[in-house]
Amino acid sequence: MFDLAALEVALADTIFAGHLHFSPLTDSTNIDALEAARSGAPHGSVYFADEQLAGRGRGDHAWRSAAGEGLYVSVLLRPRIPALRLPLTPLAAGLAAADAIRAVSGLTVDLRWPNDLLIGPRKAGGILVESKIESRPKGSTVSFAVVGIGINVHQRAFAPDLPPQRRGPVSATPGSKDRSLGTPVAGDPEFATPATSLDREAGRRIRRQSLLVSLLKSLQQETDGLLDPIAEKTIPRRVEQASTWVSGRQVEVHGPQACAGVTAGLNEYGFLLVRTANGLVTVQTGGIRAHSF
């Protein structure tokens, strides 16, 4: 369990102070945060749990969230940014998660676009961003974004992958809608990426409390960068530096823009560039896996 009083002290100088909401058991921390966002919860509200019964990943895949084994947290942000910049949010969250994992465990995370957290060839977690976009006369803006982050911490063994459990679409109507970006899945059943945990990789027990504090502090720093035009422009380049996947990698793209080719970096909006036999493709959504030609 978490020491809530100690968390408040450790986060006293952050936007999260006084906005921590812990549940021993919940269906989904992202659902909790989305409901709170629609009820007017403030920027910086944090929803985390010891266990989830209905955790969700990209494409609404089920995500196993065993009690006391991982970090399951969702953060409500109300960034004053145009909708065009929203795809940078999961990238910034990925950088924050990688920094936090490195700080508490010494492990290096490989960011697989759009936001899988890999340690070597194995998946330790990922990110799901769900948001509401509002249309305004001067252009669409982000009303809120819920950043869900799941990290395997204490697991020592993983059940065989199961077929995806779909619950239906998450997108609503244009203008004011919820959008899903990211993949907080521990061993994505759709593409059978093997799973791992921080304890297994580090060879020692990692404290979830320390990981949560480090993650939230890093997340505040990274998402503050979305408001700074100069810092914002560095996000795609920094993801490229933290990833073996986004440049010079032979991949297969799964999703609406299915294709195969060699990755050629990220554009200024954080979209993946893939050089295919038919030319350069700008991939805006989907997932990638290694592919041999």
C-alpha beads as a LAMMPS data file, in Angstrom:
LAMMPS data file: protein, C-alpha beads

293 atoms
292 bonds

1 atom types
1 bond types

-500.0 500.0 xlo xhi
-500.0 500.0 ylo yhi
-500.0 500.0 zlo zhi

Masses

1 110.0

Atoms # bond

1 1 1 0.000 0.000 0.000
2 1 1 0.971 3.633 -0.380
3 1 1 1.776 6.054 2.443
4 1 1 -0.570 8.881 1.444
5 1 1 0.685 11.330 4.061
6 1 1 4.277 10.848 2.904
7 1 1 3.190 11.285 -0.707
8 1 1 1.609 14.637 0.115
9 1 1 4.825 15.774 1.774
10 1 1 6.993 14.611 -1.142
11 1 1 4.732 16.365 -3.659
12 1 1 4.111 19.518 -1.635
13 1 1 5.761 21.783 -4.197
14 1 1 3.973 20.321 -7.232
15 1 1 0.618 20.847 -8.947
16 1 1 -0.475 17.501 -7.503
17 1 1 -0.389 18.575 -3.842
18 1 1 -3.830 18.192 -2.295
19 1 1 -5.167 16.443 -5.383
20 1 1 -4.204 12.815 -4.726
21 1 1 -7.053 10.285 -4.926
22 1 1 -6.225 6.695 -3.989
23 1 1 -8.499 3.671 -4.339
24 1 1 -7.488 0.215 -3.100
25 1 1 -9.676 -1.233 -5.867
26 1 1 -11.231 0.397 -8.927
27 1 1 -12.409 -0.568 -12.381
28 1 1 -9.991 1.802 -14.122
29 1 1 -8.036 4.831 -12.961
30 1 1 -8.549 6.393 -16.395
31 1 1 -12.312 6.020 -16.042
32 1 1 -12.100 7.592 -12.573
33 1 1 -10.116 10.526 -13.971
34 1 1 -12.418 10.974 -16.980
35 1 1 -15.495 11.084 -14.768
36 1 1 -13.809 13.587 -12.474
37 1 1 -12.732 15.714 -15.445
38 1 1 -16.307 15.931 -16.720
39 1 1 -17.395 16.985 -13.219
40 1 1 -14.900 19.846 -13.152
41 1 1 -11.961 18.350 -11.231
42 1 1 -8.920 20.643 -11.306
43 1 1 -5.704 20.456 -13.282
44 1 1 -3.226 18.152 -11.562
45 1 1 -5.738 15.731 -10.033
46 1 1 -4.207 12.252 -9.638
47 1 1 -6.121 8.967 -9.487
48 1 1 -4.218 5.817 -8.584
49 1 1 -5.105 2.387 -7.327
50 1 1 -3.650 -0.771 -5.865
51 1 1 -5.686 -2.918 -8.264
52 1 1 -7.816 -2.400 -11.386
53 1 1 -10.606 -4.702 -12.516
54 1 1 -11.069 -3.239 -15.999
55 1 1 -7.829 -1.593 -17.028
56 1 1 -7.754 -0.530 -20.667
57 1 1 -5.135 -0.112 -23.344
58 1 1 -4.996 1.227 -26.885
59 1 1 -7.845 -0.120 -29.016
60 1 1 -9.695 -0.843 -25.743
61 1 1 -7.679 -3.987 -25.086
62 1 1 -7.976 -5.393 -21.583
63 1 1 -5.002 -4.775 -19.304
64 1 1 -4.209 -7.013 -16.362
65 1 1 -3.708 -4.989 -13.171
66 1 1 -2.987 -7.342 -10.271
67 1 1 -3.261 -6.089 -6.689
68 1 1 -0.057 -4.559 -5.355
69 1 1 2.007 -5.623 -8.363
70 1 1 2.221 -2.499 -10.498
71 1 1 1.796 1.246 -10.631
72 1 1 -1.615 2.210 -12.010
73 1 1 -2.063 5.977 -12.168
74 1 1 -4.008 8.519 -14.209
75 1 1 -3.391 12.258 -14.144
76 1 1 -5.900 14.904 -15.188
77 1 1 -4.341 17.799 -17.076
78 1 1 -5.999 20.902 -18.470
79 1 1 -3.230 22.173 -20.757
80 1 1 -3.882 25.357 -22.688
81 1 1 -2.665 24.004 -25.989
82 1 1 -4.211 23.698 -29.454
83 1 1 -5.580 20.278 -30.381
84 1 1 -2.902 20.032 -33.058
85 1 1 -0.313 19.626 -30.302
86 1 1 -2.182 16.900 -28.402
87 1 1 -0.173 14.018 -29.976
88 1 1 2.904 15.353 -28.190
89 1 1 1.284 14.588 -24.821
90 1 1 1.844 10.798 -24.781
91 1 1 5.379 11.368 -26.034
92 1 1 6.057 13.765 -23.150
93 1 1 4.542 11.219 -20.757
94 1 1 6.792 8.526 -22.192
95 1 1 9.846 10.678 -21.547
96 1 1 8.648 11.283 -17.990
97 1 1 8.083 7.575 -17.348
98 1 1 11.491 6.660 -18.759
99 1 1 13.163 9.286 -16.560
100 1 1 11.319 8.080 -13.438
101 1 1 12.150 4.415 -14.067
102 1 1 15.801 5.286 -14.605
103 1 1 15.869 7.385 -11.425
104 1 1 14.503 4.680 -9.109
105 1 1 15.849 1.519 -10.737
106 1 1 18.803 2.478 -12.905
107 1 1 17.121 0.776 -15.869
108 1 1 17.091 2.261 -19.355
109 1 1 13.733 2.366 -21.115
110 1 1 13.381 2.065 -24.872
111 1 1 10.356 4.088 -26.056
112 1 1 8.490 2.265 -28.797
113 1 1 6.265 4.735 -30.625
114 1 1 3.712 5.856 -29.751
115 1 1 4.244 5.067 -26.075
116 1 1 5.239 1.551 -25.107
117 1 1 7.826 1.282 -22.340
118 1 1 10.287 -1.455 -23.205
119 1 1 13.306 -2.768 -21.346
120 1 1 15.276 -4.627 -23.967
121 1 1 12.768 -6.644 -26.017
122 1 1 10.240 -6.863 -23.175
123 1 1 7.391 -4.564 -22.266
124 1 1 7.292 -3.061 -18.786
125 1 1 4.301 -0.784 -19.314
126 1 1 2.865 2.005 -21.359
127 1 1 0.615 5.017 -21.625
128 1 1 -2.983 5.781 -22.522
129 1 1 -4.043 9.380 -23.143
130 1 1 -7.747 10.157 -23.430
131 1 1 -8.905 13.691 -24.054
132 1 1 -11.736 16.038 -24.801
133 1 1 -11.376 18.459 -27.689
134 1 1 -13.481 21.601 -27.981
135 1 1 -14.084 23.496 -31.195
136 1 1 -13.631 27.254 -30.957
137 1 1 -13.822 30.039 -33.551
138 1 1 -10.021 30.350 -33.575
139 1 1 -9.414 26.599 -33.717
140 1 1 -9.876 23.450 -31.649
141 1 1 -8.299 23.337 -28.198
142 1 1 -7.744 20.680 -25.550
143 1 1 -10.371 20.877 -22.800
144 1 1 -8.622 18.196 -20.785
145 1 1 -6.287 15.251 -21.181
146 1 1 -6.151 12.220 -18.920
147 1 1 -2.706 10.636 -18.943
148 1 1 -2.862 7.025 -17.798
149 1 1 0.426 5.292 -17.040
150 1 1 0.827 1.640 -16.135
151 1 1 4.145 0.120 -15.093
152 1 1 4.838 -3.478 -14.080
153 1 1 6.798 -3.307 -10.853
154 1 1 6.726 -6.461 -8.712
155 1 1 5.511 -9.157 -11.110
156 1 1 7.763 -12.208 -11.250
157 1 1 5.690 -14.290 -13.654
158 1 1 3.167 -13.503 -16.361
159 1 1 0.183 -15.489 -17.560
160 1 1 0.167 -16.534 -21.241
161 1 1 -1.222 -13.818 -23.488
162 1 1 -4.952 -13.966 -24.068
163 1 1 -6.970 -12.737 -27.061
164 1 1 -7.882 -9.031 -26.887
165 1 1 -11.104 -8.230 -25.040
166 1 1 -12.752 -5.393 -26.942
167 1 1 -15.320 -3.145 -25.369
168 1 1 -16.220 -0.985 -28.341
169 1 1 -14.959 2.352 -29.692
170 1 1 -13.755 5.159 -27.462
171 1 1 -14.073 8.037 -29.924
172 1 1 -17.187 10.191 -29.898
173 1 1 -18.431 12.878 -32.239
174 1 1 -16.128 15.571 -33.666
175 1 1 -15.981 18.994 -32.072
176 1 1 -16.195 17.826 -28.475
177 1 1 -14.851 14.341 -28.234
178 1 1 -12.771 11.858 -26.314
179 1 1 -9.717 10.537 -28.092
180 1 1 -7.533 7.611 -27.162
181 1 1 -3.776 7.586 -27.644
182 1 1 -1.384 5.081 -26.182
183 1 1 -1.009 1.557 -24.898
184 1 1 -0.750 0.802 -21.178
185 1 1 -0.627 -2.958 -21.728
186 1 1 1.630 -5.381 -19.910
187 1 1 2.396 -7.742 -22.778
188 1 1 0.061 -6.604 -25.561
189 1 1 -1.970 -9.689 -26.597
190 1 1 -2.512 -8.345 -30.096
191 1 1 1.156 -8.412 -31.025
192 1 1 2.487 -10.808 -28.335
193 1 1 5.252 -8.622 -26.970
194 1 1 6.718 -10.472 -23.971
195 1 1 6.213 -8.727 -20.644
196 1 1 8.593 -7.941 -17.829
197 1 1 8.697 -5.935 -14.610
198 1 1 11.103 -3.543 -12.952
199 1 1 11.891 -6.023 -10.171
200 1 1 12.800 -8.735 -12.669
201 1 1 15.024 -6.462 -14.702
202 1 1 16.691 -4.680 -11.781
203 1 1 17.172 -7.808 -9.682
204 1 1 15.822 -6.067 -6.610
205 1 1 12.547 -4.771 -5.204
206 1 1 11.566 -1.328 -6.483
207 1 1 9.371 0.815 -4.228
208 1 1 6.140 1.856 -5.916
209 1 1 5.940 4.907 -3.661
210 1 1 9.306 6.203 -4.853
211 1 1 8.403 5.449 -8.456
212 1 1 5.115 7.361 -8.174
213 1 1 6.800 10.451 -6.692
214 1 1 9.493 10.442 -9.346
215 1 1 6.951 9.868 -12.117
216 1 1 4.690 12.738 -11.091
217 1 1 7.568 15.180 -10.721
218 1 1 8.930 14.210 -14.124
219 1 1 5.469 14.380 -15.671
220 1 1 4.948 17.924 -14.408
221 1 1 8.272 18.991 -15.884
222 1 1 7.601 17.344 -19.235
223 1 1 4.009 18.549 -19.617
224 1 1 5.004 22.076 -18.606
225 1 1 7.188 21.908 -21.688
226 1 1 4.063 21.620 -23.828
227 1 1 3.288 25.213 -22.873
228 1 1 6.740 26.465 -23.893
229 1 1 7.140 26.827 -27.681
230 1 1 10.883 26.237 -27.449
231 1 1 10.730 23.217 -25.109
232 1 1 7.820 21.759 -27.062
233 1 1 9.886 21.579 -30.249
234 1 1 12.488 19.392 -28.497
235 1 1 10.055 16.599 -27.605
236 1 1 10.162 14.661 -30.914
237 1 1 13.968 14.897 -31.034
238 1 1 14.316 13.711 -27.440
239 1 1 12.007 10.765 -28.092
240 1 1 14.158 9.832 -31.090
241 1 1 17.193 9.834 -28.801
242 1 1 15.389 7.624 -26.253
243 1 1 14.126 5.114 -28.809
244 1 1 15.635 2.460 -31.052
245 1 1 12.337 2.304 -32.938
246 1 1 11.685 5.660 -34.572
247 1 1 14.657 5.927 -36.904
248 1 1 16.263 3.315 -39.126
249 1 1 14.131 0.417 -37.863
250 1 1 12.299 -2.031 -40.133
251 1 1 8.725 -2.062 -38.848
252 1 1 5.212 -3.122 -39.610
253 1 1 2.522 -0.563 -38.777
254 1 1 -0.769 -1.913 -37.454
255 1 1 -3.954 0.148 -37.495
256 1 1 -5.770 2.417 -39.966
257 1 1 -2.523 3.281 -41.770
258 1 1 -1.167 -0.249 -41.996
259 1 1 2.101 -0.427 -43.925
260 1 1 5.651 -1.729 -43.703
261 1 1 8.916 0.115 -44.130
262 1 1 11.827 1.749 -42.387
263 1 1 11.215 4.404 -39.750
264 1 1 12.543 7.851 -40.610
265 1 1 12.023 9.818 -37.413
266 1 1 9.174 11.949 -36.058
267 1 1 7.700 15.125 -37.472
268 1 1 7.098 18.263 -35.418
269 1 1 3.727 16.954 -34.197
270 1 1 5.176 13.666 -32.990
271 1 1 3.831 11.557 -35.862
272 1 1 5.967 8.678 -37.083
273 1 1 7.539 8.841 -40.533
274 1 1 7.873 5.499 -42.311
275 1 1 9.640 5.123 -45.642
276 1 1 7.771 2.466 -47.602
277 1 1 8.089 1.055 -51.108
278 1 1 5.399 3.543 -52.156
279 1 1 6.943 6.589 -50.529
280 1 1 7.043 8.335 -47.163
281 1 1 4.019 7.714 -44.915
282 1 1 3.147 9.944 -41.953
283 1 1 1.617 7.594 -39.386
284 1 1 -0.728 9.414 -37.040
285 1 1 -2.180 6.469 -35.125
286 1 1 -1.525 2.788 -34.663
287 1 1 1.208 0.576 -33.290
288 1 1 4.494 -0.707 -34.666
289 1 1 6.340 -3.999 -34.401
290 1 1 9.627 -5.233 -35.821
291 1 1 9.351 -6.525 -39.373
292 1 1 11.738 -8.480 -41.553
293 1 1 11.595 -7.787 -45.275

Bonds

1 1 1 2
2 1 2 3
3 1 3 4
4 1 4 5
5 1 5 6
6 1 6 7
7 1 7 8
8 1 8 9
9 1 9 10
10 1 10 11
11 1 11 12
12 1 12 13
13 1 13 14
14 1 14 15
15 1 15 16
16 1 16 17
17 1 17 18
18 1 18 19
19 1 19 20
20 1 20 21
21 1 21 22
22 1 22 23
23 1 23 24
24 1 24 25
25 1 25 26
26 1 26 27
27 1 27 28
28 1 28 29
29 1 29 30
30 1 30 31
31 1 31 32
32 1 32 33
33 1 33 34
34 1 34 35
35 1 35 36
36 1 36 37
37 1 37 38
38 1 38 39
39 1 39 40
40 1 40 41
41 1 41 42
42 1 42 43
43 1 43 44
44 1 44 45
45 1 45 46
46 1 46 47
47 1 47 48
48 1 48 49
49 1 49 50
50 1 50 51
51 1 51 52
52 1 52 53
53 1 53 54
54 1 54 55
55 1 55 56
56 1 56 57
57 1 57 58
58 1 58 59
59 1 59 60
60 1 60 61
61 1 61 62
62 1 62 63
63 1 63 64
64 1 64 65
65 1 65 66
66 1 66 67
67 1 67 68
68 1 68 69
69 1 69 70
70 1 70 71
71 1 71 72
72 1 72 73
73 1 73 74
74 1 74 75
75 1 75 76
76 1 76 77
77 1 77 78
78 1 78 79
79 1 79 80
80 1 80 81
81 1 81 82
82 1 82 83
83 1 83 84
84 1 84 85
85 1 85 86
86 1 86 87
87 1 87 88
88 1 88 89
89 1 89 90
90 1 90 91
91 1 91 92
92 1 92 93
93 1 93 94
94 1 94 95
95 1 95 96
96 1 96 97
97 1 97 98
98 1 98 99
99 1 99 100
100 1 100 101
101 1 101 102
102 1 102 103
103 1 103 104
104 1 104 105
105 1 105 106
106 1 106 107
107 1 107 108
108 1 108 109
109 1 109 110
110 1 110 111
111 1 111 112
112 1 112 113
113 1 113 114
114 1 114 115
115 1 115 116
116 1 116 117
117 1 117 118
118 1 118 119
119 1 119 120
120 1 120 121
121 1 121 122
122 1 122 123
123 1 123 124
124 1 124 125
125 1 125 126
126 1 126 127
127 1 127 128
128 1 128 129
129 1 129 130
130 1 130 131
131 1 131 132
132 1 132 133
133 1 133 134
134 1 134 135
135 1 135 136
136 1 136 137
137 1 137 138
138 1 138 139
139 1 139 140
140 1 140 141
141 1 141 142
142 1 142 143
143 1 143 144
144 1 144 145
145 1 145 146
146 1 146 147
147 1 147 148
148 1 148 149
149 1 149 150
150 1 150 151
151 1 151 152
152 1 152 153
153 1 153 154
154 1 154 155
155 1 155 156
156 1 156 157
157 1 157 158
158 1 158 159
159 1 159 160
160 1 160 161
161 1 161 162
162 1 162 163
163 1 163 164
164 1 164 165
165 1 165 166
166 1 166 167
167 1 167 168
168 1 168 169
169 1 169 170
170 1 170 171
171 1 171 172
172 1 172 173
173 1 173 174
174 1 174 175
175 1 175 176
176 1 176 177
177 1 177 178
178 1 178 179
179 1 179 180
180 1 180 181
181 1 181 182
182 1 182 183
183 1 183 184
184 1 184 185
185 1 185 186
186 1 186 187
187 1 187 188
188 1 188 189
189 1 189 190
190 1 190 191
191 1 191 192
192 1 192 193
193 1 193 194
194 1 194 195
195 1 195 196
196 1 196 197
197 1 197 198
198 1 198 199
199 1 199 200
200 1 200 201
201 1 201 202
202 1 202 203
203 1 203 204
204 1 204 205
205 1 205 206
206 1 206 207
207 1 207 208
208 1 208 209
209 1 209 210
210 1 210 211
211 1 211 212
212 1 212 213
213 1 213 214
214 1 214 215
215 1 215 216
216 1 216 217
217 1 217 218
218 1 218 219
219 1 219 220
220 1 220 221
221 1 221 222
222 1 222 223
223 1 223 224
224 1 224 225
225 1 225 226
226 1 226 227
227 1 227 228
228 1 228 229
229 1 229 230
230 1 230 231
231 1 231 232
232 1 232 233
233 1 233 234
234 1 234 235
235 1 235 236
236 1 236 237
237 1 237 238
238 1 238 239
239 1 239 240
240 1 240 241
241 1 241 242
242 1 242 243
243 1 243 244
244 1 244 245
245 1 245 246
246 1 246 247
247 1 247 248
248 1 248 249
249 1 249 250
250 1 250 251
251 1 251 252
252 1 252 253
253 1 253 254
254 1 254 255
255 1 255 256
256 1 256 257
257 1 257 258
258 1 258 259
259 1 259 260
260 1 260 261
261 1 261 262
262 1 262 263
263 1 263 264
264 1 264 265
265 1 265 266
266 1 266 267
267 1 267 268
268 1 268 269
269 1 269 270
270 1 270 271
271 1 271 272
272 1 272 273
273 1 273 274
274 1 274 275
275 1 275 276
276 1 276 277
277 1 277 278
278 1 278 279
279 1 279 280
280 1 280 281
281 1 281 282
282 1 282 283
283 1 283 284
284 1 284 285
285 1 285 286
286 1 286 287
287 1 287 288
288 1 288 289
289 1 289 290
290 1 290 291
291 1 291 292
292 1 292 293
